[in-house]
């Protein structure tokens, strides 16, 4: 990976391309992000940068994190993430990163936390089929037999009802449709993980 940025998912809309076709896009407020720390192979064993994104009152930041920001002489940020890059020589502590880091036509990978949907049954969570819905049937939407009478336990990894969503997901090889450097907006074709207002990470695609 050669570059990356943090952003906030604003929602979806649609735009028209050069041929008049409707293109669904996700609008991401990408930056401005501040480089808080720079890590190199010599000092840390790997190359990466820590970037901060989002405004926050200083009193809401923990004391250890306040010292971390003060060490880099940068303002505190709501989110702090590390981006592993192949080469960090082009970055310096205190540098501002904006939407201009990417250009229309580039391929990117977008990572976010999927929408949490609470407790869900096997049909919704795993796509199970239901049983007969007639009144005489005693089995409709249940998980059915577990087939573990010899073990007398539930095997690890068994697909059962439980918590659905709120997990880290990455959408691969999406294309950048447009970039607004004045408003720090990036329009990405298709849907990306996360809720409206959620944090997302945009990187250059590993498949490009």
TIMIDO-164981 format. One record per residue (C-alpha): x negated, y negated, z negated; residue in one letter. Coordinates in steps of 0.2 Angstrom, whole numbers, padded with zeros to 4 digits, always signed. Layout:
REM TIMIDO-164981
XYZA
...
***
This chain:
REM TIMIDO-164981
+0000+0000+0000X
-0007-0017+0005X
+0007-0029-0002X
+0022-0030-0013X
+0034-0042-0022X
+0047-0042-0035X
+0065-0048-0032X
+0083-0049-0037X
+0097-0040-0027X
+0110-0053-0023X
+0122-0043-0013X
+0126-0037+0005X
+0132-0047+0020X
+0131-0045+0039X
+0122-0055+0052X
+0121-0054+0071X
+0106-0049+0081X
+0100-0056+0097X
+0112-0044+0107X
+0127-0050+0097X
+0128-0034+0087X
+0133-0034+0069X
+0119-0029+0057X
+0123-0025+0038X
+0110-0032+0027X
+0106-0034+0009X
+0100-0051+0003X
+0086-0050-0010X
+0079-0066-0019X
+0060-0061-0017X
+0050-0072-0029X
+0042-0083-0033X
+0031-0071-0042X
+0015-0075-0052X
+0000-0064-0052X
-0003-0062-0071X
-0017-0049-0071X
-0029-0042-0058X
-0036-0025-0060X
-0051-0018-0050X
-0060-0001-0048X
-0075-0008-0057X
-0066-0014-0073X
-0050-0002-0074X
-0054+0012-0062X
-0041+0007-0049X
-0035-0008-0040X
-0018-0016-0044X
-0010-0033-0048X
+0002-0037-0062X
+0016-0049-0056X
+0029-0058-0066X
+0046-0063-0060X
+0061-0073-0067X
+0062-0087-0079X
+0064-0084-0098X
+0063-0095-0113X
+0046-0092-0122X
+0055-0089-0139X
+0063-0073-0131X
+0046-0066-0127X
+0037-0055-0139X
+0021-0061-0147X
+0010-0048-0138X
+0017-0052-0122X
+0015-0071-0125X
-0003-0068-0128X
-0004-0058-0112X
+0003-0072-0102X
-0008-0085-0111X
-0023-0075-0107X
-0019-0077-0088X
-0014-0096-0091X
+0003-0093-0083X
+0021-0096-0089X
+0030-0081-0097X
+0041-0071-0085X
+0057-0060-0088X
+0050-0045-0078X
+0032-0039-0078X
+0027-0025-0066X
+0011-0018-0059X
+0009-0015-0040X
-0005-0003-0035X
-0014-0010-0019X
-0028-0003-0009X
-0037-0020-0009X
-0034-0034-0022X
-0048-0046-0016X
-0035-0058-0008X
-0026-0060-0024X
-0031-0072-0039X
-0023-0074-0056X
-0010-0088-0056X
-0007-0086-0037X
+0011-0088-0032X
+0019-0075-0021X
+0035-0078-0011X
+0046-0071+0003X
+0034-0076+0016X
+0023-0061+0011X
+0034-0051+0023X
+0040-0055+0041X
+0055-0050+0052X
+0052-0033+0060X
+0041-0026+0046X
+0046-0009+0038X
+0047-0009+0019X
+0052+0003+0004X
+0063-0004-0009X
+0064+0003-0027X
+0077-0001-0040X
+0088+0007-0053X
+0104+0014-0046X
+0121+0009-0053X
+0125+0018-0069X
+0142+0027-0068X
+0143+0035-0086X
+0149+0053-0089X
+0155+0062-0074X
+0161+0080-0070X
+0153+0092-0059X
+0163+0088-0044X
+0158+0070-0044X
+0140+0072-0050X
+0135+0087-0039X
+0148+0089-0026X
+0156+0105-0033X
+0172+0111-0025X
+0188+0112-0035X
+0199+0127-0039X
+0217+0129-0033X
+0229+0115-0039X
+0245+0126-0041X
+0253+0126-0058X
+0249+0144-0060X
+0230+0141-0059X
+0221+0138-0075X
+0205+0132-0066X
+0205+0115-0057X
+0190+0105-0060X
+0180+0114-0073X
+0162+0120-0070X
+0166+0138-0070X
+0157+0153-0077X
+0138+0151-0080X
+0134+0169-0077X
+0121+0170-0092X
+0129+0183-0103X
+0112+0193-0104X
+0102+0177-0109X
+0116+0170-0120X
+0110+0153-0116X
+0111+0139-0103X
+0096+0139-0091X
+0086+0123-0089X
+0091+0113-0074X
+0109+0120-0073X
+0121+0108-0064X
+0134+0103-0076X
+0144+0088-0081X
+0134+0074-0088X
+0127+0056-0086X
+0127+0050-0068X
+0117+0036-0061X
+0105+0023-0069X
+0090+0032-0062X
+0075+0025-0052X
+0078+0027-0033X
+0068+0021-0018X
+0075+0018+0000X
+0062+0021+0012X
+0057+0014+0029X
+0070-0001+0029X
+0067-0015+0042X
+0066-0033+0037X
+0079-0043+0048X
+0076-0061+0042X
+0065-0071+0030X
+0070-0088+0022X
+0054-0095+0015X
+0063-0111+0008X
+0075-0101-0002X
+0064-0086-0005X
+0077-0074+0003X
+0073-0058+0012X
+0087-0049+0022X
+0084-0031+0023X
+0094-0019+0035X
+0106-0007+0026X
+0109-0004+0007X
+0096-0004-0007X
+0097+0004-0024X
+0103-0007-0039X
+0117-0017-0045X
+0120-0036-0040X
+0107-0046-0050X
+0096-0030-0053X
+0077-0030-0051X
+0070-0022-0035X
+0052-0019-0029X
+0048-0022-0011X
+0033-0014-0004X
+0026-0011+0014X
+0033+0006+0019X
+0022+0022+0017X
+0030+0029+0033X
+0027+0014+0044X
***
